[in-house]
Amino acid sequence: MKILVCIKQVPDMESKFKVEGTWYAQTDLAWRMNEYDEYGVEQAVRLKEQVKDADITVLSIGSDRVKETMKKALAMGCDRGAHIADDEAQLREAFQIAGIVAEFAKDKGFDLIFTGMQSQDRGSGQVGILVAEMLGLPSISTIVDFKYDGGMVEVRRELEGGIKAAVKVAAPLVVTCQLGLNTPRYPTLPNIMKAKKKELLSIPVAELLKVDSVEETEKAAFPEKKGGGQILEGDVAELVETVVGILKEKTGVLA
């Protein structure tokens, strides 16, 4: 079995962000693996432990900096890394990212492709589904439970209102992973040392980027600050009068 798991390096969400052009400044940030992707890596490794003859390639697009995050995936149990070298990865929109992944995967016969449901920085939730479409494969998004048996994948996927749908599909296919799918492991020191010896190839993005951008980001900005809430205290009768007065004064609803 051949497995591809796609990961993205993102800033730690506790970082202090600065807007620079149409994205955030890349300096003075702490970097980590996208949280949704960690669940994809863990599920791929669990599948390898179940199937035994499985082989996992971890793919990430970005500058040389992303190799550090890829090494974590290798230490978690992936067999090799495919680094798509792209110093402008932060400017690529979802269609281009999916195009790069699909171009890499198209002739390699992957049985399963795992991606995170979305990235923590861009949050489009589109890449995994677009990859499946480009490769002509079925896809299941937002999975929260995963089982594999004899070429059949059975999952539960999250719907609105806490409802979950049960879906059964034959491999090959693409799945996108929701938080809580499993409990990602911490790499052990011996596995961290082993990861340093695993294959990590870099491929120039120009060899794989075959699609043009279909959207354009005009600007980026922090959300506008809104007025704070007002806390009212006192007995009920007084509060009712106060609230009515506020509504008359500020909204005109009771005018």
C-alpha positions in Angstrom: 0.0 0.0 0.0 1.3 3.5 -0.9 0.1 6.4 1.2 0.6 10.1 0.7 0.1 12.6 3.6 0.2 16.3 2.9 1.2 18.7 5.6 1.7 22.5 5.9 4.0 24.5 8.1 2.1 27.3 9.8 2.9 29.9 12.5 2.1 29.1 16.1 -1.3 30.7 16.6 -0.1 32.5 19.7 2.4 34.4 17.6 2.1 38.2 17.1 1.2 38.7 13.5 2.0 41.6 11.3 0.2 42.2 8.0 2.6 42.6 5.1 1.1 43.1 1.6 -1.6 40.6 1.1 -0.4 38.1 3.8 1.3 38.1 7.1 5.0 38.9 7.6 7.1 35.7 7.7 9.7 37.0 10.2 9.7 36.7 14.0 7.2 33.8 14.1 7.4 30.4 15.7 6.5 27.7 13.2 4.8 24.3 13.6 2.9 21.6 11.7 -0.7 22.6 10.9 -2.8 21.0 13.6 -5.2 19.3 11.2 -2.4 17.8 9.3 -1.0 16.2 12.5 -4.1 14.0 12.6 -3.6 13.0 9.0 0.0 12.0 9.7 -1.1 10.0 12.8 -3.8 8.2 10.9 -1.4 7.3 8.0 1.1 5.9 10.5 -1.7 3.9 12.3 -2.7 2.5 8.9 0.9 1.5 8.2 1.0 -0.3 11.5 -2.1 -2.2 10.6 -1.3 -3.1 7.0 2.4 -3.7 7.6 3.6 -3.4 4.0 2.4 0.2 3.7 4.8 3.0 2.7 4.2 6.6 3.6 5.4 9.7 1.7 5.0 13.0 3.5 4.7 16.1 1.2 5.1 19.7 2.0 5.3 22.9 -0.1 7.5 25.8 1.0 11.0 27.2 1.5 13.8 25.2 3.1 12.3 26.2 6.5 9.4 23.6 6.1 12.0 20.7 6.2 12.1 21.0 10.0 8.3 20.4 10.2 8.7 17.5 7.7 11.3 15.9 10.0 8.6 15.7 12.7 6.3 13.7 10.4 9.3 11.4 9.5 9.9 10.9 13.2 6.2 10.1 13.8 6.6 7.2 11.3 6.5 8.4 7.7 9.1 6.7 5.5 10.3 9.5 3.2 9.7 13.2 2.5 9.0 15.1 -0.7 9.8 18.8 -0.2 8.3 21.0 -3.0 10.8 23.9 -2.9 8.8 27.1 -3.3 9.8 30.4 -1.7 6.5 31.9 -2.7 4.3 29.2 -1.3 2.4 31.7 0.9 1.2 33.4 -2.2 -0.3 30.3 -3.8 -4.1 30.0 -3.5 -5.8 26.6 -3.0 -6.2 25.7 -6.7 -2.5 26.1 -7.3 -1.5 24.2 -4.2 -3.8 21.3 -5.1 -2.4 21.4 -8.7 1.1 20.9 -7.3 0.1 18.0 -5.1 -1.9 16.3 -7.9 0.9 16.7 -10.4 3.3 15.0 -7.9 0.9 12.2 -7.1 -0.6 11.5 -10.5 1.8 8.7 -11.6 2.8 7.2 -8.3 -0.2 5.0 -7.6 -1.1 6.2 -4.1 -3.9 4.1 -2.5 -4.7 6.7 0.1 -4.0 10.5 0.3 -4.5 12.2 3.7 -4.7 15.9 4.1 -5.9 18.1 7.0 -9.4 19.5 6.7 -8.0 23.0 6.4 -4.9 25.0 7.3 -4.9 27.2 10.4 -3.7 30.2 8.6 -5.6 30.3 5.3 -8.5 28.1 6.3 -9.9 27.5 2.9 -10.8 23.8 3.4 -10.4 23.3 -0.4 -7.1 21.7 -1.1 -7.8 18.0 -0.3 -11.1 18.1 -2.3 -9.5 19.8 -5.3 -6.6 17.2 -5.3 -9.2 14.4 -5.5 -11.0 16.1 -8.3 -7.8 16.7 -10.3 -6.8 13.0 -9.8 -10.3 11.7 -10.6 -10.6 10.1 -7.2 -13.4 9.9 -4.7 -13.0 12.1 -1.6 -14.4 12.2 2.0 -14.0 15.4 4.0 -14.0 16.2 7.7 -13.5 12.7 8.9 -13.6 12.0 12.7 -13.3 8.2 12.6 -11.4 5.9 10.2 -11.3 2.2 9.6 -9.6 0.2 6.8 -10.3 -3.4 5.8 -9.3 -5.2 2.7 -9.3 -2.2 0.4 -12.4 -0.7 1.8 -12.3 2.5 3.9 -15.1 3.2 6.3 -15.3 6.6 8.0 -17.5 8.8 10.0 -17.6 12.5 8.8 -18.7 15.5 10.7 -21.8 17.3 9.6 -23.6 20.4 11.0 -25.3 20.2 14.4 -23.1 17.4 15.8 -24.5 14.9 13.3 -22.1 12.3 11.8 -22.4 10.5 8.5 -21.1 7.0 8.0 -19.4 6.5 4.6 -17.8 3.4 3.0 -15.6 3.8 -0.1 -13.1 1.6 -1.9 -9.5 2.8 -2.2 -7.9 4.7 -3.8 -9.4 7.9 -2.4 -8.6 11.2 -0.6 -9.7 12.0 2.9 -9.4 15.3 4.8 -9.0 15.0 8.6 -10.8 16.9 11.3 -9.5 17.6 14.8 -10.2 14.8 17.2 -9.8 12.0 14.6 -7.2 10.4 16.8 -4.4 11.4 19.3 -1.2 12.3 17.5 1.8 10.7 19.0 4.9 12.5 20.2 8.0 11.4 18.4 10.4 9.5 20.6 14.1 10.4 20.7 15.2 7.2 18.9 12.7 7.9 16.1 13.8 11.5 15.9 17.4 10.2 15.4 16.1 7.7 12.7 14.3 10.5 10.9 17.6 12.3 10.2 18.6 9.3 8.0 15.4 9.1 6.0 15.1 10.3 2.5 14.0 13.9 2.1 14.1 15.0 -1.5 13.6 18.6 -2.7 11.7 19.2 -6.0 11.6 22.6 -7.7 8.0 23.9 -7.8 8.5 24.8 -11.4 8.5 21.1 -12.3 5.0 20.6 -10.8 3.1 23.9 -11.0 1.1 23.4 -14.2 -2.1 25.4 -13.4 -2.6 29.1 -13.2 -4.2 31.0 -10.3 -7.9 31.3 -10.4 -8.4 33.9 -7.7 -6.5 37.0 -6.4 -6.1 38.4 -2.9 -6.7 42.1 -3.0 -5.7 42.9 0.6 -5.2 41.5 4.1 -6.1 43.3 7.3 -6.9 42.6 10.9 -10.6 42.4 11.9 -11.9 45.9 12.8 -12.3 46.4 16.5 -15.9 46.8 17.7 -17.2 48.4 20.9 -17.1 46.3 24.0 -20.2 45.0 25.8 -22.0 46.7 28.7 -22.6 44.7 31.9 -25.8 45.7 33.8 -26.3 45.0 37.5 -29.2 45.5 39.8 -32.6 44.0 40.4 -34.9 43.0 37.5 -37.2 46.0 37.5 -34.4 48.4 37.3 -32.6 46.4 34.6 -35.7 46.3 32.5 -36.0 50.1 32.6 -32.3 50.5 31.8 -32.4 48.1 28.8 -35.5 49.8 27.4 -33.7 53.2 27.7 -30.6 51.9 25.9 -32.7 50.4 23.1 -34.5 53.8 22.6 -31.3 55.8 22.7 -29.0 53.6 20.6 -31.2 51.7 18.2 -34.5 53.4 17.8 -36.2 50.1 18.0 -38.6 51.3 20.7 -38.9 54.9 19.4 
